[in-house]
């Protein structure tokens, strides 16, 4: 099933990419492009159409949670790259041949921030994650729910009560004599 972007998705994407994409031409596909390579956790957009396996597909990404929106903006970055002339199928194939998709190595950009001085120095997946991460930061930094959740952390980052509740395993603590 192929569909155009919803009006809300178009506005969401336009808030990031401006007028650099011909939004009416973008298509969203509920299904895999390459079933053998694209498991249920991987979306692909090598030719200007976004392909989401059913587990990741949303009927309107603009109304979805922030994780789904992060993925949507990541894939929209590939649409932007395609619109500007990048041959994503070729770059993706090269990344795969170099082992970049193994353990998601090709997405990691944080360790390269100091040595890379321009956006073009990052590979296609790093660029997509940088833009998607920036999108999330822009849309959550003043989010009331995030502020509420982080209020105790902001007040006292040294508070051990902030640690994940699931780390309290009494049997493990006794076994390793953890106080």
TITI-859038 format. One record per residue (C-alpha): residue in three letters; y, z, x; residue number from 1. Coordinates in steps of 0.2 Angstrom, whole numbers, plus 2048, in hexadecimal, padded with zeros to 3 digits. Layout:
N
+--------+-----+-----+-----+-----+
! residu !   v !   w !   u ! num !
+--------+-----+-----+-----+-----+
!    ALA !   Y !   Z !   X ! NUM !
...
+--------+-----+-----+-----+-----+
END
This chain:
179
+--------+-----+-----+-----+-----+
! residu !   v !   w !   u ! num !
+--------+-----+-----+-----+-----+
!    UNK ! 800 ! 800 ! 800 !   1 !
!    UNK ! 811 ! 7FB ! 807 !   2 !
!    UNK ! 821 ! 801 ! 801 !   3 !
!    UNK ! 834 ! 800 ! 806 !   4 !
!    UNK ! 83D ! 80F ! 80B !   5 !
!    UNK ! 843 ! 81A ! 7FD !   6 !
!    UNK ! 856 ! 81B ! 7FB !   7 !
!    UNK ! 855 ! 82D ! 802 !   8 !
!    UNK ! 84B ! 828 ! 811 !   9 !
!    UNK ! 857 ! 81A ! 814 !  10 !
!    UNK ! 865 ! 827 ! 814 !  11 !
!    UNK ! 85B ! 833 ! 81F !  12 !
!    UNK ! 858 ! 825 ! 82C !  13 !
!    UNK ! 86A ! 81E ! 82B !  14 !
!    UNK ! 870 ! 830 ! 82F !  15 !
!    UNK ! 867 ! 82D ! 840 !  16 !
!    UNK ! 867 ! 81B ! 844 !  17 !
!    UNK ! 877 ! 815 ! 83A !  18 !
!    UNK ! 877 ! 803 ! 837 !  19 !
!    UNK ! 86C ! 7FE ! 845 !  20 !
!    UNK ! 85D ! 7FB ! 83A !  21 !
!    UNK ! 85B ! 7EE ! 82B !  22 !
!    UNK ! 854 ! 7FC ! 820 !  23 !
!    UNK ! 84F ! 7F0 ! 811 !  24 !
!    UNK ! 843 ! 7E7 ! 81D !  25 !
!    UNK ! 83A ! 7F8 ! 822 !  26 !
!    UNK ! 829 ! 7FB ! 81A !  27 !
!    UNK ! 81F ! 80A ! 819 !  28 !
!    UNK ! 80C ! 808 ! 818 !  29 !
!    UNK ! 800 ! 816 ! 811 !  30 !
!    UNK ! 7F1 ! 812 ! 81C !  31 !
!    UNK ! 7EC ! 80F ! 82E !  32 !
!    UNK ! 7F1 ! 7FF ! 838 !  33 !
!    UNK ! 7E3 ! 801 ! 845 !  34 !
!    UNK ! 7D5 ! 80D ! 83D !  35 !
!    UNK ! 7CC ! 80F ! 84E !  36 !
!    UNK ! 7DB ! 814 ! 858 !  37 !
!    UNK ! 7E5 ! 81D ! 84A !  38 !
!    UNK ! 7DD ! 82D ! 844 !  39 !
!    UNK ! 7E3 ! 837 ! 836 !  40 !
!    UNK ! 7F1 ! 83F ! 841 !  41 !
!    UNK ! 7F9 ! 830 ! 848 !  42 !
!    UNK ! 806 ! 824 ! 840 !  43 !
!    UNK ! 80A ! 813 ! 848 !  44 !
!    UNK ! 819 ! 808 ! 846 !  45 !
!    UNK ! 816 ! 7F9 ! 853 !  46 !
!    UNK ! 81D ! 7EB ! 849 !  47 !
!    UNK ! 82B ! 7F1 ! 83E !  48 !
!    UNK ! 820 ! 7F9 ! 831 !  49 !
!    UNK ! 81B ! 80C ! 831 !  50 !
!    UNK ! 809 ! 80F ! 82F !  51 !
!    UNK ! 804 ! 821 ! 829 !  52 !
!    UNK ! 7F2 ! 826 ! 826 !  53 !
!    UNK ! 7F0 ! 82E ! 815 !  54 !
!    UNK ! 7F1 ! 840 ! 81C !  55 !
!    UNK ! 803 ! 83D ! 823 !  56 !
!    UNK ! 80A ! 831 ! 816 !  57 !
!    UNK ! 817 ! 837 ! 80A !  58 !
!    UNK ! 81E ! 82E ! 7FB !  59 !
!    UNK ! 830 ! 833 ! 801 !  60 !
!    UNK ! 832 ! 83A ! 812 !  61 !
!    UNK ! 843 ! 840 ! 80E !  62 !
!    UNK ! 83C ! 84C ! 801 !  63 !
!    UNK ! 82F ! 852 ! 80D !  64 !
!    UNK ! 82F ! 861 ! 819 !  65 !
!    UNK ! 837 ! 861 ! 82A !  66 !
!    UNK ! 827 ! 85D ! 833 !  67 !
!    UNK ! 824 ! 84D ! 829 !  68 !
!    UNK ! 836 ! 848 ! 82B !  69 !
!    UNK ! 834 ! 84A ! 83E !  70 !
!    UNK ! 826 ! 83E ! 83D !  71 !
!    UNK ! 82F ! 832 ! 832 !  72 !
!    UNK ! 83E ! 832 ! 83E !  73 !
!    UNK ! 832 ! 830 ! 84D !  74 !
!    UNK ! 82B ! 821 ! 845 !  75 !
!    UNK ! 83C ! 81B ! 83F !  76 !
!    UNK ! 841 ! 81B ! 852 !  77 !
!    UNK ! 833 ! 80F ! 855 !  78 !
!    UNK ! 83A ! 804 ! 847 !  79 !
!    UNK ! 84B ! 805 ! 850 !  80 !
!    UNK ! 843 ! 800 ! 860 !  81 !
!    UNK ! 83A ! 7F2 ! 858 !  82 !
!    UNK ! 84B ! 7EC ! 84F !  83 !
!    UNK ! 853 ! 7EC ! 860 !  84 !
!    UNK ! 846 ! 7E1 ! 868 !  85 !
!    UNK ! 839 ! 7ED ! 870 !  86 !
!    UNK ! 827 ! 7E7 ! 86F !  87 !
!    UNK ! 820 ! 7F7 ! 86A !  88 !
!    UNK ! 80E ! 7F0 ! 86A !  89 !
!    UNK ! 810 ! 7EC ! 87C !  90 !
!    UNK ! 818 ! 7FC ! 882 !  91 !
!    UNK ! 80C ! 806 ! 878 !  92 !
!    UNK ! 7FD ! 7FC ! 880 !  93 !
!    UNK ! 804 ! 800 ! 891 !  94 !
!    UNK ! 806 ! 812 ! 88D !  95 !
!    UNK ! 7F4 ! 813 ! 887 !  96 !
!    UNK ! 7EE ! 80A ! 897 !  97 !
!    UNK ! 7F7 ! 817 ! 8A1 !  98 !
!    UNK ! 7EE ! 825 ! 898 !  99 !
!    UNK ! 7FF ! 82A ! 88F ! 100 !
!    UNK ! 7F7 ! 82D ! 87E ! 101 !
!    UNK ! 7EA ! 838 ! 885 ! 102 !
!    UNK ! 7EF ! 84A ! 882 ! 103 !
!    UNK ! 800 ! 843 ! 87B ! 104 !
!    UNK ! 807 ! 842 ! 88D ! 105 !
!    UNK ! 812 ! 833 ! 889 ! 106 !
!    UNK ! 81C ! 83E ! 87C ! 107 !
!    UNK ! 821 ! 84B ! 888 ! 108 !
!    UNK ! 833 ! 84A ! 88E ! 109 !
!    UNK ! 839 ! 85B ! 891 ! 110 !
!    UNK ! 833 ! 85C ! 8A3 ! 111 !
!    UNK ! 83D ! 84B ! 8A6 ! 112 !
!    UNK ! 84E ! 850 ! 89F ! 113 !
!    UNK ! 855 ! 855 ! 8B0 ! 114 !
!    UNK ! 850 ! 845 ! 8B9 ! 115 !
!    UNK ! 853 ! 839 ! 8AB ! 116 !
!    UNK ! 866 ! 836 ! 8A8 ! 117 !
!    UNK ! 865 ! 828 ! 89B ! 118 !
!    UNK ! 85C ! 826 ! 88B ! 119 !
!    UNK ! 854 ! 815 ! 891 ! 120 !
!    UNK ! 84B ! 81F ! 89F ! 121 !
!    UNK ! 83F ! 826 ! 892 ! 122 !
!    UNK ! 830 ! 81D ! 88B ! 123 !
!    UNK ! 82F ! 818 ! 879 ! 124 !
!    UNK ! 825 ! 827 ! 873 ! 125 !
!    UNK ! 831 ! 833 ! 87C ! 126 !
!    UNK ! 840 ! 82A ! 875 ! 127 !
!    UNK ! 838 ! 82C ! 863 ! 128 !
!    UNK ! 835 ! 83F ! 866 ! 129 !
!    UNK ! 846 ! 842 ! 86D ! 130 !
!    UNK ! 84F ! 83A ! 85E ! 131 !
!    UNK ! 843 ! 843 ! 852 ! 132 !
!    UNK ! 845 ! 854 ! 85B ! 133 !
!    UNK ! 858 ! 851 ! 85A ! 134 !
!    UNK ! 857 ! 84D ! 848 ! 135 !
!    UNK ! 84E ! 85D ! 844 ! 136 !
!    UNK ! 85A ! 867 ! 84F ! 137 !
!    UNK ! 869 ! 860 ! 845 ! 138 !
!    UNK ! 861 ! 863 ! 834 ! 139 !
!    UNK ! 85A ! 875 ! 837 ! 140 !
!    UNK ! 867 ! 87D ! 843 ! 141 !
!    UNK ! 871 ! 884 ! 834 ! 142 !
!    UNK ! 863 ! 884 ! 828 ! 143 !
!    UNK ! 864 ! 894 ! 81E ! 144 !
!    UNK ! 851 ! 896 ! 81E ! 145 !
!    UNK ! 850 ! 894 ! 831 ! 146 !
!    UNK ! 85E ! 8A0 ! 833 ! 147 !
!    UNK ! 856 ! 8AD ! 828 ! 148 !
!    UNK ! 845 ! 8AB ! 831 ! 149 !
!    UNK ! 84E ! 8AD ! 842 ! 150 !
!    UNK ! 85A ! 8BB ! 83E ! 151 !
!    UNK ! 84F ! 8C9 ! 845 ! 152 !
!    UNK ! 84C ! 8BE ! 855 ! 153 !
!    UNK ! 85F ! 8BB ! 857 ! 154 !
!    UNK ! 862 ! 8CE ! 855 ! 155 !
!    UNK ! 855 ! 8D3 ! 862 ! 156 !
!    UNK ! 84B ! 8C6 ! 86B ! 157 !
!    UNK ! 841 ! 8D4 ! 874 ! 158 !
!    UNK ! 83A ! 8DB ! 864 ! 159 !
!    UNK ! 827 ! 8DA ! 866 ! 160 !
!    UNK ! 825 ! 8DB ! 853 ! 161 !
!    UNK ! 82B ! 8C9 ! 853 ! 162 !
!    UNK ! 81A ! 8C3 ! 85C ! 163 !
!    UNK ! 80E ! 8B9 ! 850 ! 164 !
!    UNK ! 805 ! 8C5 ! 845 ! 165 !
!    UNK ! 7F4 ! 8BC ! 848 ! 166 !
!    UNK ! 7F4 ! 8C2 ! 85A ! 167 !
!    UNK ! 7EF ! 8D3 ! 855 ! 168 !
!    UNK ! 7DC ! 8D3 ! 857 ! 169 !
!    UNK ! 7D6 ! 8E5 ! 859 ! 170 !
!    UNK ! 7C5 ! 8E1 ! 860 ! 171 !
!    UNK ! 7CC ! 8D6 ! 86D ! 172 !
!    UNK ! 7D9 ! 8E3 ! 872 ! 173 !
!    UNK ! 7CB ! 8F0 ! 874 ! 174 !
!    UNK ! 7C0 ! 8E4 ! 87E ! 175 !
!    UNK ! 7CE ! 8E0 ! 88A ! 176 !
!    UNK ! 7D6 ! 8F2 ! 889 ! 177 !
!    UNK ! 7E7 ! 8EA ! 883 ! 178 !
!    UNK ! 7F3 ! 8F8 ! 87E ! 179 !
+--------+-----+-----+-----+-----+
END
